[in-house]
Amino acid sequence: MKTAILVLLILVVSLMIGVAIVRPLVEFIPSLGNLLGLSPSAQGGTTRTIVNSIQPLGQLVTLSLEVAHANVNVKSGTPICGYEANYVSQSVIEVGVDISSIGVDSIAYSEEDDSYIVSAPAPAITSCRNEYFDQYAKSGGGTATCFDDFWDDMSIIGRRLSMHRFVQDALESGILRRAENQATIVLGNFISAVTGSQVHIEYDDAPEQPIIPPSCVLDLPSGWIEDGQGGWKRT
């Protein structure tokens, strides 16, 4: 009788140890969970594993576009004092998906085809930076009737105009759509490697007016406004 009780205790303890070892493996390796038929009870752990795996990635930069303009024109003046300059400019615009907002509620599992559906924010411009800017032609200023020196202000205005043009050109070229396609590949492959399942990425609707980050909107020099005729004037 004592021997039977001892054997029973050994079996119970062995079973408890086995569950303690297998369950973490099932949570972290979904394919093992499917093999053992335990995937339904492990989906919560697997979803959390997906979130924990992608959160360190922060903001996923999916596309970087380098653009250049060689005809950035800035002019300002009065009948007796005028400035005009042409600049060449080169900038880089980055577009990405903020995956830090993806949580457990953003991920659903479909048993029908063993796939995960991930809701992600729409791609957006994440940053801009000017890498080269130079003046290659200028006229006006420095005459007997023009004592002020506004060339630095002209340069700042030129940088602002070129950056604005870069952003508009990038948007019109479909950079957001291309970034979405790239994010689908990168994020989908990453999650698929973690889960061993198919992955479908569904993006939120993009705002009607794209959000432009501060790095893409340069400040004007103090006291300058557009004159309504393609030029600039001091207030």
C-alpha positions as CSV (number, residue, x, y, z in Angstrom):
1,M,0.0,0.0,0.0
2,K,2.8,2.4,0.9
3,T,4.6,1.5,-2.3
4,A,1.4,2.3,-4.3
5,I,1.1,5.7,-2.6
6,L,4.7,6.5,-3.2
7,V,4.4,5.7,-6.9
8,L,1.3,7.8,-7.2
9,L,3.1,10.8,-5.5
10,I,6.0,10.4,-7.9
11,L,3.7,10.4,-10.9
12,V,1.9,13.6,-9.6
13,V,5.2,15.4,-8.9
14,S,6.5,14.3,-12.3
15,L,3.4,15.6,-14.0
16,M,3.6,19.0,-12.2
17,I,7.3,19.3,-13.2
18,G,6.4,18.4,-16.8
19,V,3.7,21.1,-17.0
20,A,6.0,23.7,-15.5
21,I,8.6,23.0,-18.1
22,V,6.4,22.6,-21.1
23,R,4.1,25.6,-20.6
24,P,6.8,28.3,-21.0
25,L,8.0,26.6,-24.1
26,V,4.5,26.5,-25.5
27,E,4.1,30.2,-24.8
28,F,7.3,31.2,-26.5
29,I,7.3,28.6,-29.3
30,P,3.8,28.5,-30.9
31,S,4.7,25.7,-33.3
32,L,5.4,23.5,-30.3
33,G,2.0,24.5,-28.8
34,N,0.3,23.5,-32.0
35,L,2.1,20.2,-32.1
36,L,0.9,19.4,-28.5
37,G,-2.6,20.7,-29.2
38,L,-2.2,23.4,-26.5
39,S,-2.3,26.5,-28.8
40,P,-5.7,27.8,-27.7
41,S,-4.7,28.1,-24.1
42,A,-1.3,29.6,-25.1
43,Q,-2.5,32.3,-27.4
44,G,-2.6,35.0,-24.7
45,G,1.0,34.3,-23.9
46,T,2.0,34.2,-27.5
47,T,0.3,37.6,-28.2
48,R,2.2,39.1,-25.2
49,T,5.4,37.6,-26.6
50,I,4.7,39.3,-30.0
51,V,4.2,42.6,-28.3
52,N,7.3,42.2,-26.1
53,S,9.3,41.3,-29.1
54,I,8.4,44.3,-31.2
55,Q,8.2,47.0,-28.5
56,P,12.0,47.4,-28.3
57,L,12.0,48.3,-32.0
58,G,10.2,51.6,-31.1
59,Q,9.6,53.5,-34.3
60,L,10.2,51.3,-37.3
61,V,11.8,53.5,-40.1
62,T,10.7,51.8,-43.3
63,L,11.8,54.2,-46.0
64,S,14.4,56.9,-46.4
65,L,14.2,59.2,-49.4
66,E,17.0,61.5,-50.5
67,V,15.9,64.4,-52.7
68,A,17.6,67.5,-54.2
69,H,16.6,70.8,-55.8
70,A,19.0,73.1,-57.7
71,N,16.6,76.0,-58.3
72,V,15.5,77.3,-54.9
73,N,14.8,81.0,-55.6
74,V,14.4,83.6,-52.9
75,K,13.8,87.3,-53.6
76,S,12.9,90.3,-51.6
77,G,13.1,94.0,-52.0
78,T,11.7,97.5,-52.6
79,P,12.1,99.7,-55.6
80,I,15.4,100.9,-54.1
81,C,16.7,97.9,-52.3
82,G,16.4,94.3,-53.5
83,Y,17.8,90.9,-52.8
84,E,17.6,87.7,-54.9
85,A,19.5,84.4,-54.6
86,N,19.4,80.9,-55.9
87,Y,20.3,77.9,-53.8
88,V,20.9,74.2,-54.3
89,S,19.7,71.9,-51.5
90,Q,19.7,68.2,-50.6
91,S,17.7,66.6,-47.9
92,V,16.6,63.2,-46.5
93,I,13.1,62.4,-45.5
94,E,12.3,59.4,-43.4
95,V,8.9,57.6,-43.2
96,G,7.9,55.0,-40.7
97,V,5.4,53.2,-38.6
98,D,5.2,53.9,-34.8
99,I,4.9,50.3,-33.6
100,S,5.2,51.4,-30.0
101,S,1.5,51.8,-30.0
102,I,0.8,48.2,-30.9
103,G,-0.5,46.4,-27.8
104,V,-2.2,43.1,-27.0
105,D,-5.5,44.5,-28.1
106,S,-4.0,45.2,-31.5
107,I,-3.4,41.6,-32.2
108,A,-6.0,38.9,-33.0
109,Y,-5.5,35.2,-33.8
110,S,-7.5,33.3,-36.4
111,E,-7.6,29.6,-35.8
112,E,-9.2,29.0,-39.2
113,D,-6.0,29.6,-41.1
114,D,-3.5,29.8,-38.2
115,S,-2.7,33.5,-38.7
116,Y,-2.3,36.7,-36.7
117,I,-4.1,39.9,-37.7
118,V,-2.1,43.0,-36.5
119,S,-3.6,46.5,-36.4
120,A,-0.9,49.1,-36.9
121,P,-0.9,52.9,-37.2
122,A,-0.7,54.4,-40.6
123,P,2.8,55.2,-41.9
124,A,3.8,58.9,-41.4
125,I,6.7,61.1,-42.1
126,T,9.0,60.7,-39.0
127,S,11.8,63.2,-39.7
128,C,13.6,65.5,-42.2
129,R,17.1,66.7,-42.3
130,N,19.0,69.0,-44.6
131,E,22.4,67.5,-45.6
132,Y,23.6,70.1,-48.1
133,F,22.6,73.7,-48.8
134,D,24.6,76.3,-50.8
135,Q,24.1,79.6,-52.7
136,Y,25.2,79.5,-56.3
137,A,23.9,82.9,-57.6
138,K,22.8,86.2,-56.1
139,S,22.1,89.8,-57.0
140,G,21.2,93.0,-55.2
141,G,22.1,94.2,-51.8
142,G,25.2,96.1,-50.8
143,T,24.6,99.1,-53.0
144,A,24.6,102.8,-52.1
145,T,20.9,102.8,-51.5
146,C,20.8,99.4,-49.7
147,F,22.6,99.5,-46.5
148,D,21.1,96.4,-44.8
149,D,22.6,92.9,-45.1
150,F,19.8,90.3,-45.4
151,W,21.8,87.5,-47.0
152,D,21.6,85.3,-43.9
153,D,17.8,85.8,-43.8
154,M,17.6,84.9,-47.5
155,S,19.5,81.7,-46.8
156,I,17.1,80.7,-43.9
157,I,14.1,81.4,-46.1
158,G,15.7,79.3,-48.8
159,R,16.1,76.3,-46.5
160,R,12.5,76.6,-45.4
161,L,11.2,76.7,-49.0
162,S,13.4,73.8,-50.1
163,M,12.3,71.6,-47.1
164,H,8.6,72.4,-47.8
165,R,9.1,71.5,-51.5
166,F,10.9,68.3,-50.5
167,V,8.0,67.2,-48.3
168,Q,5.3,68.0,-50.9
169,D,7.3,66.1,-53.7
170,A,7.7,63.1,-51.4
171,L,4.0,62.9,-50.6
172,E,3.0,63.3,-54.2
173,S,5.4,60.5,-55.2
174,G,3.5,58.1,-53.0
175,I,6.1,57.7,-50.3
176,L,3.6,56.8,-47.6
177,R,2.1,54.0,-49.7
178,R,5.6,52.6,-50.4
179,A,6.5,52.8,-46.7
180,E,3.3,50.8,-45.9
181,N,4.3,48.1,-48.3
182,Q,7.8,48.0,-46.8
183,A,6.5,47.9,-43.3
184,T,4.2,45.0,-44.2
185,I,7.2,43.0,-45.3
186,V,9.5,43.8,-42.4
187,L,7.0,43.6,-39.6
188,G,5.2,40.6,-41.1
189,N,8.4,38.6,-41.5
190,F,9.5,39.5,-38.0
191,I,6.3,38.4,-36.3
192,S,6.0,35.3,-38.5
193,A,9.5,34.3,-37.3
194,V,8.4,34.7,-33.7
195,T,5.1,32.8,-34.0
196,G,5.6,30.4,-37.0
197,S,2.2,31.6,-38.3
198,Q,1.0,33.7,-41.2
199,V,0.7,37.5,-40.4
200,H,-1.7,40.0,-41.9
201,I,-1.0,43.7,-41.2
202,E,-4.0,46.1,-41.2
203,Y,-3.2,49.8,-41.1
204,D,-5.3,52.6,-39.6
205,D,-6.8,55.2,-42.0
206,A,-4.3,58.0,-42.6
207,P,-5.4,61.5,-41.7
208,E,-6.7,63.6,-44.6
209,Q,-3.9,66.1,-44.0
210,P,-0.6,64.3,-43.3
211,I,1.1,65.2,-40.0
212,I,4.4,67.0,-40.6
213,P,6.9,66.7,-37.8
214,P,8.7,69.9,-36.6
215,S,12.0,68.8,-38.2
216,C,10.3,69.2,-41.6
217,V,9.0,72.7,-41.0
218,L,11.8,75.2,-40.5
219,D,11.2,78.6,-38.8
220,L,11.3,81.8,-40.8
221,P,13.7,84.5,-39.7
222,S,12.1,87.1,-37.4
223,G,10.0,89.7,-39.1
224,W,9.6,88.1,-42.6
225,I,6.4,87.3,-44.4
226,E,5.4,86.5,-48.0
227,D,4.5,89.5,-50.1
228,G,1.8,87.7,-52.1
229,Q,3.8,88.1,-55.4
230,G,6.2,85.2,-55.0
231,G,8.6,87.1,-52.9
232,W,9.3,88.1,-49.2
233,K,9.3,91.3,-47.2
234,R,10.0,92.5,-43.8
235,T,7.2,93.7,-41.6
